[in-house]
């Protein structure tokens, strides 16, 4: 299992206090296959009183699932109201 410190690519699109998309990926390094299984990403921003859950439950791997090393994740709910 890879740690957050090993992430190579991750970009966030943040608009009006609303996290819309989280792009998760890696460089396929780190042992045989370099495959990751990503269950979900949870992000908390306490200063903004915000949190998001991005369900995924898929492989990020050249050899498994869709063969892509980057996936766009979408939150399970979207609340763009100002705090």
Buried (B, 14 or more C-beta within 10 A) or exposed (E): EBEEEEEEEBEEEEEEBBBBBBEBBBEBEEEEEBBBEBEEBEEEEEEEEBEBEBBBEBBBBBEEEEEEBEBBBBBEEEEEEEE
